[in-house]
Amino acid sequence: MLATGFSVLLGFIIFLAFQAYDDTRAGAESEATTVAQMVQTAQLMPAGSPAELTGELICYGRSVVGTEWEQLAEGKGHDSLNPWGAEMFRTVAALQPKTATEQSAYDRWMDQSTQRQQARNDRVHTAEGIIPTPLWLALYAICVVIFSFMLFFADSSESAWTQGVLMGAVALTISILMLLLGFFDNPHGEGIGQLQPTAMERSLRIIDSQVVALDVAVSPPCDEHGNTR
């Protein structure tokens, strides 16, 4: 009863935690891809705004890679707004599309902004952890019960080595599964397997190539970490 109940509960939780981890990874990929696509859309916006919007997109990406990812690794920033997202909205809100091309680009920009924000929400929603405290307490309590229960299997007719291996195997298995659950519960950081801003870094390199190919003079209003100059 103890083994079956604990394994079913833990397996179900790990499945949900892995799903949330995968959603976070997919959100980061989708956000980075959308940012790169918005650079092309920006070039079709009303005159005077393409270079400004492109610079703000670059700052948005730098902010994600820099300060924002550091906050996520510390379990913070999940309820904050990327300042460059708000800055781009102010820039676009002041535009007055005149031609059909500009109007189409404007509509497309708004759709991509919604996609970018949704992808960002998927990326940051695991920053504070997805497993509630009562569930953690229940899992730890069950672990203690199982470890204590195993002590009653001590048999004087068996060698200490044999009993140690049998009990140690159970303790090691449960410990590894709990550590795995903790990893999925906090996917951002510098540890092995934790998510890194590689997708956005790749998009920033793509944007640099696009700027050169389109011959757009861009001067991002931020430093390398996305902070306003």
HELIX and SHEET records of a PDB file:
HELIX    1   1 LEU A    2  ALA A   42  1                                  41    
HELIX    2   2 PRO A   50  SER A   63  1                                  14    
HELIX    3   3 VAL A   64  GLU A   68  3                                   5    
HELIX    4   4 TRP A   69  ALA A   73  1                                   5    
HELIX    5   5 PRO A   83  ALA A   93  1                                  11    
HELIX    6   6 ALA A  100  VAL A  124  1                                  25    
HELIX    7   7 THR A  133  LEU A  151  1                                  19    
HELIX    8   8 ALA A  160  ASP A  185  1                                  26    
HELIX    9   9 THR A  198  LEU A  214  1                                  17    
END                                                                             
